[in-house]
Amino acid sequence: MSQTITVDGMSCEHCEQTVEDALEKVAGVTSASADREAGTATIDGDAAPDALVGAVEEAGYEAAE
C-alpha cells in the first residue's frame, strides 16, 4: 500500500534525505521518497499515518496526512 503525506520545510536534497531516513525507520515502511518541490513524501508499506507524521515531525519538519 502506498500513502502520501504533506511535508513542509524541505528546501534541499539533504532535507529530502533526512525525511526519507526518518520515514524508513518507522515499522511497516518498505520505502519512502520525499519531494521538496511538491512538498510531499510517498511511503510504501503498511505503517500507520500518525506514525509517519510523527517521524517527520521528530526530524524537524511539519507534516500532515
PDB file of N, CA, C and O in Angstrom, chain B, residues numbered from 101:
ATOM      1  N   MET B 101       0.836  -1.183   0.000  1.00  0.00           N
ATOM      2  CA  MET B 101       0.000   0.000   0.000  1.00  0.00           C
ATOM      3  C   MET B 101       0.884   1.251   0.000  1.00  0.00           C
ATOM      4  O   MET B 101       1.909   1.302   0.680  1.00  0.00           O
ATOM      5  N   SER B 102       0.476   2.236  -0.759  1.00  0.00           N
ATOM      6  CA  SER B 102       1.232   3.479  -0.854  1.00  0.00           C
ATOM      7  C   SER B 102       0.425   4.610  -0.212  1.00  0.00           C
ATOM      8  O   SER B 102      -0.789   4.703  -0.392  1.00  0.00           O
ATOM      9  N   GLN B 103       1.118   5.461   0.534  1.00  0.00           N
ATOM     10  CA  GLN B 103       0.495   6.616   1.173  1.00  0.00           C
ATOM     11  C   GLN B 103       1.305   7.866   0.831  1.00  0.00           C
ATOM     12  O   GLN B 103       2.515   7.796   0.617  1.00  0.00           O
ATOM     13  N   THR B 104       0.630   8.995   0.785  1.00  0.00           N
ATOM     14  CA  THR B 104       1.323  10.262   0.578  1.00  0.00           C
ATOM     15  C   THR B 104       0.946  11.199   1.708  1.00  0.00           C
ATOM     16  O   THR B 104      -0.228  11.349   2.045  1.00  0.00           O
ATOM     17  N   ILE B 105       1.965  11.832   2.295  1.00  0.00           N
ATOM     18  CA  ILE B 105       1.724  12.838   3.328  1.00  0.00           C
ATOM     19  C   ILE B 105       2.322  14.163   2.875  1.00  0.00           C
ATOM     20  O   ILE B 105       3.219  14.195   2.033  1.00  0.00           O
ATOM     21  N   THR B 106       1.824  15.237   3.433  1.00  0.00           N
ATOM     22  CA  THR B 106       2.331  16.578   3.147  1.00  0.00           C
ATOM     23  C   THR B 106       3.484  16.868   4.103  1.00  0.00           C
ATOM     24  O   THR B 106       3.390  16.617   5.304  1.00  0.00           O
ATOM     25  N   VAL B 107       4.575  17.403   3.549  1.00  0.00           N
ATOM     26  CA  VAL B 107       5.733  17.762   4.369  1.00  0.00           C
ATOM     27  C   VAL B 107       6.145  19.193   4.025  1.00  0.00           C
ATOM     28  O   VAL B 107       6.433  19.502   2.869  1.00  0.00           O
ATOM     29  N   ASP B 108       6.170  20.059   5.034  1.00  0.00           N
ATOM     30  CA  ASP B 108       6.588  21.444   4.845  1.00  0.00           C
ATOM     31  C   ASP B 108       7.962  21.650   5.464  1.00  0.00           C
ATOM     32  O   ASP B 108       8.286  21.057   6.493  1.00  0.00           O
ATOM     33  N   GLY B 109       8.759  22.492   4.833  1.00  0.00           N
ATOM     34  CA  GLY B 109      10.051  22.857   5.398  1.00  0.00           C
ATOM     35  C   GLY B 109      11.257  22.274   4.680  1.00  0.00           C
ATOM     36  O   GLY B 109      12.392  22.606   5.021  1.00  0.00           O
ATOM     37  N   MET B 110      11.035  21.415   3.695  1.00  0.00           N
ATOM     38  CA  MET B 110      12.169  20.858   2.946  1.00  0.00           C
ATOM     39  C   MET B 110      12.639  21.884   1.922  1.00  0.00           C
ATOM     40  O   MET B 110      11.836  22.422   1.161  1.00  0.00           O
ATOM     41  N   SER B 111      13.962  22.157   1.905  1.00  0.00           N
ATOM     42  CA  SER B 111      14.462  23.155   0.975  1.00  0.00           C
ATOM     43  C   SER B 111      15.636  22.670   0.127  1.00  0.00           C
ATOM     44  O   SER B 111      16.110  23.399  -0.745  1.00  0.00           O
ATOM     45  N   CYS B 112      16.114  21.438   0.375  1.00  0.00           N
ATOM     46  CA  CYS B 112      17.271  20.944  -0.368  1.00  0.00           C
ATOM     47  C   CYS B 112      17.263  19.417  -0.396  1.00  0.00           C
ATOM     48  O   CYS B 112      16.410  18.781   0.223  1.00  0.00           O
ATOM     49  N   GLU B 113      18.223  18.834  -1.118  1.00  0.00           N
ATOM     50  CA  GLU B 113      18.321  17.378  -1.197  1.00  0.00           C
ATOM     51  C   GLU B 113      18.579  16.761   0.169  1.00  0.00           C
ATOM     52  O   GLU B 113      18.074  15.680   0.471  1.00  0.00           O
ATOM     53  N   HIS B 114      19.365  17.445   0.993  1.00  0.00           N
ATOM     54  CA  HIS B 114      19.644  16.933   2.333  1.00  0.00           C
ATOM     55  C   HIS B 114      18.351  16.821   3.142  1.00  0.00           C
ATOM     56  O   HIS B 114      18.160  15.858   3.884  1.00  0.00           O
ATOM     57  N   CYS B 115      17.473  17.800   2.998  1.00  0.00           N
ATOM     58  CA  CYS B 115      16.179  17.756   3.678  1.00  0.00           C
ATOM     59  C   CYS B 115      15.378  16.538   3.225  1.00  0.00           C
ATOM     60  O   CYS B 115      14.814  15.819   4.051  1.00  0.00           O
ATOM     61  N   GLU B 116      15.329  16.311   1.927  1.00  0.00           N
ATOM     62  CA  GLU B 116      14.613  15.150   1.406  1.00  0.00           C
ATOM     63  C   GLU B 116      15.176  13.862   1.994  1.00  0.00           C
ATOM     64  O   GLU B 116      14.418  12.983   2.404  1.00  0.00           O
ATOM     65  N   GLN B 117      16.492  13.747   2.038  1.00  0.00           N
ATOM     66  CA  GLN B 117      17.132  12.546   2.564  1.00  0.00           C
ATOM     67  C   GLN B 117      16.824  12.370   4.042  1.00  0.00           C
ATOM     68  O   GLN B 117      16.591  11.249   4.495  1.00  0.00           O
ATOM     69  N   THR B 118      16.820  13.456   4.795  1.00  0.00           N
ATOM     70  CA  THR B 118      16.502  13.395   6.219  1.00  0.00           C
ATOM     71  C   THR B 118      15.089  12.870   6.433  1.00  0.00           C
ATOM     72  O   THR B 118      14.864  12.021   7.295  1.00  0.00           O
ATOM     73  N   VAL B 119      14.141  13.370   5.654  1.00  0.00           N
ATOM     74  CA  VAL B 119      12.749  12.924   5.750  1.00  0.00           C
ATOM     75  C   VAL B 119      12.644  11.449   5.356  1.00  0.00           C
ATOM     76  O   VAL B 119      11.980  10.670   6.040  1.00  0.00           O
ATOM     77  N   GLU B 120      13.287  11.070   4.274  1.00  0.00           N
ATOM     78  CA  GLU B 120      13.247   9.675   3.839  1.00  0.00           C
ATOM     79  C   GLU B 120      13.832   8.747   4.906  1.00  0.00           C
ATOM     80  O   GLU B 120      13.254   7.704   5.209  1.00  0.00           O
ATOM     81  N   ASP B 121      14.967   9.127   5.466  1.00  0.00           N
ATOM     82  CA  ASP B 121      15.599   8.317   6.511  1.00  0.00           C
ATOM     83  C   ASP B 121      14.682   8.159   7.720  1.00  0.00           C
ATOM     84  O   ASP B 121      14.555   7.065   8.271  1.00  0.00           O
ATOM     85  N   ALA B 122      14.045   9.253   8.131  1.00  0.00           N
ATOM     86  CA  ALA B 122      13.135   9.202   9.282  1.00  0.00           C
ATOM     87  C   ALA B 122      11.960   8.273   8.996  1.00  0.00           C
ATOM     88  O   ALA B 122      11.569   7.478   9.851  1.00  0.00           O
ATOM     89  N   LEU B 123      11.404   8.375   7.806  1.00  0.00           N
ATOM     90  CA  LEU B 123      10.260   7.544   7.457  1.00  0.00           C
ATOM     91  C   LEU B 123      10.636   6.066   7.357  1.00  0.00           C
ATOM     92  O   LEU B 123       9.865   5.196   7.764  1.00  0.00           O
ATOM     93  N   GLU B 124      11.808   5.789   6.821  1.00  0.00           N
ATOM     94  CA  GLU B 124      12.213   4.394   6.637  1.00  0.00           C
ATOM     95  C   GLU B 124      12.507   3.692   7.963  1.00  0.00           C
ATOM     96  O   GLU B 124      12.618   2.467   7.995  1.00  0.00           O
ATOM     97  N   LYS B 125      12.633   4.443   9.050  1.00  0.00           N
ATOM     98  CA  LYS B 125      12.833   3.849  10.375  1.00  0.00           C
ATOM     99  C   LYS B 125      11.514   3.445  11.032  1.00  0.00           C
ATOM    100  O   LYS B 125      11.518   2.751  12.049  1.00  0.00           O
ATOM    101  N   VAL B 126      10.391   3.870  10.464  1.00  0.00           N
ATOM    102  CA  VAL B 126       9.081   3.547  11.028  1.00  0.00           C
ATOM    103  C   VAL B 126       8.735   2.096  10.681  1.00  0.00           C
ATOM    104  O   VAL B 126       8.876   1.668   9.535  1.00  0.00           O
ATOM    105  N   ALA B 127       8.279   1.350  11.690  1.00  0.00           N
ATOM    106  CA  ALA B 127       7.888  -0.043  11.474  1.00  0.00           C
ATOM    107  C   ALA B 127       6.796  -0.122  10.409  1.00  0.00           C
ATOM    108  O   ALA B 127       5.814   0.620  10.454  1.00  0.00           O
ATOM    109  N   GLY B 128       6.981  -1.023   9.463  1.00  0.00           N
ATOM    110  CA  GLY B 128       5.997  -1.220   8.403  1.00  0.00           C
ATOM    111  C   GLY B 128       6.318  -0.501   7.106  1.00  0.00           C
ATOM    112  O   GLY B 128       5.676  -0.754   6.087  1.00  0.00           O
ATOM    113  N   VAL B 129       7.303   0.396   7.124  1.00  0.00           N
ATOM    114  CA  VAL B 129       7.672   1.131   5.912  1.00  0.00           C
ATOM    115  C   VAL B 129       8.682   0.303   5.119  1.00  0.00           C
ATOM    116  O   VAL B 129       9.701  -0.128   5.660  1.00  0.00           O
ATOM    117  N   THR B 130       8.395   0.085   3.836  1.00  0.00           N
ATOM    118  CA  THR B 130       9.332  -0.638   2.979  1.00  0.00           C
ATOM    119  C   THR B 130      10.188   0.311   2.153  1.00  0.00           C
ATOM    120  O   THR B 130      11.324  -0.019   1.812  1.00  0.00           O
ATOM    121  N   SER B 131       9.652   1.500   1.824  1.00  0.00           N
ATOM    122  CA  SER B 131      10.435   2.526   1.138  1.00  0.00           C
ATOM    123  C   SER B 131       9.739   3.872   1.284  1.00  0.00           C
ATOM    124  O   SER B 131       8.534   3.948   1.522  1.00  0.00           O
ATOM    125  N   ALA B 132      10.531   4.932   1.134  1.00  0.00           N
ATOM    126  CA  ALA B 132       9.981   6.294   1.238  1.00  0.00           C
ATOM    127  C   ALA B 132      10.707   7.198   0.255  1.00  0.00           C
ATOM    128  O   ALA B 132      11.907   7.051   0.027  1.00  0.00           O
ATOM    129  N   SER B 133       9.971   8.130  -0.320  1.00  0.00           N
ATOM    130  CA  SER B 133      10.542   9.084  -1.258  1.00  0.00           C
ATOM    131  C   SER B 133       9.957  10.463  -0.974  1.00  0.00           C
ATOM    132  O   SER B 133       8.740  10.645  -0.999  1.00  0.00           O
ATOM    133  N   ALA B 134      10.826  11.432  -0.704  1.00  0.00           N
ATOM    134  CA  ALA B 134      10.380  12.796  -0.426  1.00  0.00           C
ATOM    135  C   ALA B 134      10.622  13.688  -1.643  1.00  0.00           C
ATOM    136  O   ALA B 134      11.603  13.508  -2.365  1.00  0.00           O
ATOM    137  N   ASP B 135       9.732  14.644  -1.865  1.00  0.00           N
ATOM    138  CA  ASP B 135       9.829  15.575  -2.988  1.00  0.00           C
ATOM    139  C   ASP B 135       9.642  16.991  -2.441  1.00  0.00           C
ATOM    140  O   ASP B 135       8.524  17.399  -2.128  1.00  0.00           O
ATOM    141  N   ARG B 136      10.739  17.731  -2.329  1.00  0.00           N
ATOM    142  CA  ARG B 136      10.659  19.075  -1.734  1.00  0.00           C
ATOM    143  C   ARG B 136       9.847  20.034  -2.591  1.00  0.00           C
ATOM    144  O   ARG B 136       9.175  20.917  -2.058  1.00  0.00           O
ATOM    145  N   GLU B 137       9.898  19.877  -3.907  1.00  0.00           N
ATOM    146  CA  GLU B 137       9.154  20.795  -4.775  1.00  0.00           C
ATOM    147  C   GLU B 137       7.651  20.596  -4.635  1.00  0.00           C
ATOM    148  O   GLU B 137       6.886  21.561  -4.665  1.00  0.00           O
ATOM    149  N   ALA B 138       7.232  19.353  -4.484  1.00  0.00           N
ATOM    150  CA  ALA B 138       5.808  19.062  -4.311  1.00  0.00           C
ATOM    151  C   ALA B 138       5.379  19.218  -2.862  1.00  0.00           C
ATOM    152  O   ALA B 138       4.193  19.379  -2.574  1.00  0.00           O
ATOM    153  N   GLY B 139       6.354  19.170  -1.941  1.00  0.00           N
ATOM    154  CA  GLY B 139       6.034  19.254  -0.521  1.00  0.00           C
ATOM    155  C   GLY B 139       5.351  18.008  -0.001  1.00  0.00           C
ATOM    156  O   GLY B 139       4.476  18.072   0.862  1.00  0.00           O
ATOM    157  N   THR B 140       5.773  16.855  -0.548  1.00  0.00           N
ATOM    158  CA  THR B 140       5.151  15.600  -0.151  1.00  0.00           C
ATOM    159  C   THR B 140       6.195  14.517   0.078  1.00  0.00           C
ATOM    160  O   THR B 140       7.357  14.647  -0.307  1.00  0.00           O
ATOM    161  N   ALA B 141       5.742  13.448   0.717  1.00  0.00           N
ATOM    162  CA  ALA B 141       6.534  12.230   0.835  1.00  0.00           C
ATOM    163  C   ALA B 141       5.599  11.073   0.522  1.00  0.00           C
ATOM    164  O   ALA B 141       4.469  11.030   1.009  1.00  0.00           O
ATOM    165  N   THR B 142       6.069  10.142  -0.284  1.00  0.00           N
ATOM    166  CA  THR B 142       5.301   8.961  -0.635  1.00  0.00           C
ATOM    167  C   THR B 142       5.940   7.769   0.051  1.00  0.00           C
ATOM    168  O   THR B 142       7.150   7.562  -0.033  1.00  0.00           O
ATOM    169  N   ILE B 143       5.116   6.992   0.728  1.00  0.00           N
ATOM    170  CA  ILE B 143       5.604   5.895   1.547  1.00  0.00           C
ATOM    171  C   ILE B 143       4.937   4.599   1.117  1.00  0.00           C
ATOM    172  O   ILE B 143       3.716   4.541   0.967  1.00  0.00           O
ATOM    173  N   ASP B 144       5.742   3.558   0.919  1.00  0.00           N
ATOM    174  CA  ASP B 144       5.221   2.231   0.638  1.00  0.00           C
ATOM    175  C   ASP B 144       5.309   1.405   1.909  1.00  0.00           C
ATOM    176  O   ASP B 144       6.295   1.480   2.641  1.00  0.00           O
ATOM    177  N   GLY B 145       4.279   0.622   2.165  1.00  0.00           N
ATOM    178  CA  GLY B 145       4.241  -0.214   3.345  1.00  0.00           C
ATOM    179  C   GLY B 145       2.914  -0.052   4.058  1.00  0.00           C
ATOM    180  O   GLY B 145       1.982   0.559   3.534  1.00  0.00           O
ATOM    181  N   ASP B 146       2.837  -0.607   5.258  1.00  0.00           N
ATOM    182  CA  ASP B 146       1.570  -0.580   5.985  1.00  0.00           C
ATOM    183  C   ASP B 146       1.656   0.149   7.321  1.00  0.00           C
ATOM    184  O   ASP B 146       0.944  -0.193   8.265  1.00  0.00           O
ATOM    185  N   ALA B 147       2.522   1.146   7.399  1.00  0.00           N
ATOM    186  CA  ALA B 147       2.670   1.927   8.628  1.00  0.00           C
ATOM    187  C   ALA B 147       1.454   2.816   8.850  1.00  0.00           C
ATOM    188  O   ALA B 147       0.798   3.250   7.902  1.00  0.00           O
ATOM    189  N   ALA B 148       1.168   3.076  10.121  1.00  0.00           N
ATOM    190  CA  ALA B 148       0.055   3.962  10.473  1.00  0.00           C
ATOM    191  C   ALA B 148       0.395   5.394  10.077  1.00  0.00           C
ATOM    192  O   ALA B 148       1.517   5.845  10.304  1.00  0.00           O
ATOM    193  N   PRO B 149      -0.557   6.115   9.488  1.00  0.00           N
ATOM    194  CA  PRO B 149      -0.295   7.505   9.075  1.00  0.00           C
ATOM    195  C   PRO B 149       0.194   8.397  10.204  1.00  0.00           C
ATOM    196  O   PRO B 149       1.059   9.245   9.985  1.00  0.00           O
ATOM    197  N   ASP B 150      -0.347   8.224  11.416  1.00  0.00           N
ATOM    198  CA  ASP B 150       0.089   9.076  12.520  1.00  0.00           C
ATOM    199  C   ASP B 150       1.539   8.797  12.899  1.00  0.00           C
ATOM    200  O   ASP B 150       2.237   9.698  13.363  1.00  0.00           O
ATOM    201  N   ALA B 151       2.004   7.563  12.708  1.00  0.00           N
ATOM    202  CA  ALA B 151       3.409   7.231  12.968  1.00  0.00           C
ATOM    203  C   ALA B 151       4.316   7.907  11.944  1.00  0.00           C
ATOM    204  O   ALA B 151       5.419   8.344  12.274  1.00  0.00           O
ATOM    205  N   LEU B 152       3.847   7.990  10.708  1.00  0.00           N
ATOM    206  CA  LEU B 152       4.625   8.641   9.646  1.00  0.00           C
ATOM    207  C   LEU B 152       4.754  10.138   9.924  1.00  0.00           C
ATOM    208  O   LEU B 152       5.842  10.706   9.834  1.00  0.00           O
ATOM    209  N   VAL B 153       3.635  10.764  10.258  1.00  0.00           N
ATOM    210  CA  VAL B 153       3.635  12.197  10.570  1.00  0.00           C
ATOM    211  C   VAL B 153       4.544  12.455  11.767  1.00  0.00           C
ATOM    212  O   VAL B 153       5.327  13.405  11.760  1.00  0.00           O
ATOM    213  N   GLY B 154       4.444  11.626  12.776  1.00  0.00           N
ATOM    214  CA  GLY B 154       5.269  11.787  13.969  1.00  0.00           C
ATOM    215  C   GLY B 154       6.756  11.688  13.668  1.00  0.00           C
ATOM    216  O   GLY B 154       7.551  12.459  14.205  1.00  0.00           O
ATOM    217  N   ALA B 155       7.136  10.748  12.816  1.00  0.00           N
ATOM    218  CA  ALA B 155       8.546  10.575  12.464  1.00  0.00           C
ATOM    219  C   ALA B 155       9.080  11.801  11.731  1.00  0.00           C
ATOM    220  O   ALA B 155      10.203  12.236  11.989  1.00  0.00           O
ATOM    221  N   VAL B 156       8.295  12.354  10.831  1.00  0.00           N
ATOM    222  CA  VAL B 156       8.718  13.548  10.087  1.00  0.00           C
ATOM    223  C   VAL B 156       8.832  14.741  11.032  1.00  0.00           C
ATOM    224  O   VAL B 156       9.778  15.522  10.933  1.00  0.00           O
ATOM    225  N   GLU B 157       7.882  14.884  11.939  1.00  0.00           N
ATOM    226  CA  GLU B 157       7.933  15.999  12.878  1.00  0.00           C
ATOM    227  C   GLU B 157       9.116  15.875  13.831  1.00  0.00           C
ATOM    228  O   GLU B 157       9.724  16.882  14.194  1.00  0.00           O
ATOM    229  N   GLU B 158       9.450  14.649  14.243  1.00  0.00           N
ATOM    230  CA  GLU B 158      10.621  14.440  15.085  1.00  0.00           C
ATOM    231  C   GLU B 158      11.905  14.817  14.348  1.00  0.00           C
ATOM    232  O   GLU B 158      12.891  15.214  14.970  1.00  0.00           O
ATOM    233  N   ALA B 159      11.887  14.690  13.034  1.00  0.00           N
ATOM    234  CA  ALA B 159      13.048  15.040  12.217  1.00  0.00           C
ATOM    235  C   ALA B 159      13.145  16.549  12.000  1.00  0.00           C
ATOM    236  O   ALA B 159      14.130  17.031  11.440  1.00  0.00           O
ATOM    237  N   GLY B 160      12.119  17.309  12.443  1.00  0.00           N
ATOM    238  CA  GLY B 160      12.197  18.764  12.379  1.00  0.00           C
ATOM    239  C   GLY B 160      11.380  19.421  11.279  1.00  0.00           C
ATOM    240  O   GLY B 160      11.595  20.591  10.965  1.00  0.00           O
ATOM    241  N   TYR B 161      10.457  18.695  10.695  1.00  0.00           N
ATOM    242  CA  TYR B 161       9.641  19.247   9.607  1.00  0.00           C
ATOM    243  C   TYR B 161       8.180  19.181   9.996  1.00  0.00           C
ATOM    244  O   TYR B 161       7.800  18.400  10.868  1.00  0.00           O
ATOM    245  N   GLU B 162       7.357  20.000   9.351  1.00  0.00           N
ATOM    246  CA  GLU B 162       5.914  19.978   9.548  1.00  0.00           C
ATOM    247  C   GLU B 162       5.333  18.905   8.639  1.00  0.00           C
ATOM    248  O   GLU B 162       5.748  18.773   7.488  1.00  0.00           O
ATOM    249  N   ALA B 163       4.380  18.144   9.147  1.00  0.00           N
ATOM    250  CA  ALA B 163       3.780  17.087   8.339  1.00  0.00           C
ATOM    251  C   ALA B 163       2.306  16.944   8.639  1.00  0.00           C
ATOM    252  O   ALA B 163       1.845  17.290   9.727  1.00  0.00           O
ATOM    253  N   ALA B 164       1.564  16.429   7.662  1.00  0.00           N
ATOM    254  CA  ALA B 164       0.124  16.168   7.822  1.00  0.00           C
ATOM    255  C   ALA B 164      -0.273  15.051   6.884  1.00  0.00           C
ATOM    256  O   ALA B 164       0.336  14.845   5.834  1.00  0.00           O
ATOM    257  N   GLU B 165      -1.321  14.325   7.290  1.00  0.00           N
ATOM    258  CA  GLU B 165      -1.829  13.234   6.450  1.00  0.00           C
ATOM    259  C   GLU B 165      -2.477  13.793   5.212  1.00  0.00           C
ATOM    260  O   GLU B 165      -2.968  13.034   4.376  1.00  0.00           O
TER     261      GLU B 165
END
